[in-house]
Amino acid sequence: MFDTTIVIPTKNRLKMLLRAIDSISKQSVLPNKVIVIDDCSDEKIVLNDFIEYGNLDIEVINNNKSFGGAYSRNMGVKNATTKYITFLDDDDLFDIDYLKEVKLEIDKTNIEKIAFYSSKRFVLSSSLETVFRENIATSVVSSNDLILNNAVGTTSCVTVARNLLEEVGFFDETLPAFQDYDCWLRLAFNGVKFHPVSSAFVYYTINISSNQISGNFNNHINARRIILDKFNNIVIKETYFQLNTTLSFFTAKSIHRKNYFLSLKYILPIISKKPKSLALLVPYKILNKFGIYTS
C-alpha cells in the first residue's frame, strides 16, 4: 500500500473515467485512497459506478454546480488524509507499476521540499492503444527550469506531499487555464524541486475533439495575463521576460489549431528566444499530416 490519495476530477466522461480507475485497480502497489470529484456531470457519478473495483477505497464528491478543474482538485486534496497526493485526469491512465516506481523513489529520499514527476506516453483519443511519442523524465526541475518551460508537464504525472500544496494555497481557482503550470511554479518558488521517476509512465491522452477545455484558446489568453500579473512583482525583470516567452509559446500552441493568424501574434515576438516556436509558423493542418500535434 502507498500512503497516497489519487485525486481525479471528472465531468461527463464516465467511460474514460472507468478506464482511469481500471488502471489504478491493476496497480502492483495500490493507493491508500481514490477520490473522484464529479464537477456536476449531467448524470451524477455514484459509487455503484465502481462496484467492480472492490480492491480500491473510492470516495465520490459531487459538486452541486460546475466549478472547474482547479476547484475540483483542491476539493480532493482538502478531503485527503494521506501524506501524499497523486493526480490523475479522467482521460489518462497509469502503467501497471506506476505507483510502485513512485513509491520506490520517495522511499529513497528524506528531503522535505520535494515533489515527483513521471515519464509520459502520448496517445490520441481517436487511437488510445497507439503511443505516438514518449517523454522520459530525467532531470531534477527547479524554478529556473520551469520558467523556461513546463518541464514537469501535466497534472497526471505529479505526486506531491499534501502539506506542500497547502503551503502555496493549492491550485489557483481564478485561472481559466494553465492551473497546473502556475501551481508547479509556486511550489518551485517555495523551494520545492521536482525529481524524476523515469521508470513510471502515465499515458496522456490528447483529445482531438474541439470540445475539450484546452480548445477554448481565450482561456489561455486570459490565464497568460493573470499569471504574468501575479509574478510581475515577485521575480526579477529578466525572469519575468523569460516567463512571458514561455507563456506566449503555450498560448500560441493553444490558438494555433483553431486560429492560425491570431497565433502569429504570440509566435512572432518570441521566435528568436524560443526556436521551437518556428514549427508553429506552419499551419496546424499541415503539421497534422506529419503526426505533429500542437495542442
Order of alpha helices (4+ residues) and beta strands (2+ residues): beta-alpha-beta-beta-alpha-beta-beta-alpha-beta-beta-alpha-beta-alpha-alpha-beta-alpha-alpha-alpha-alpha
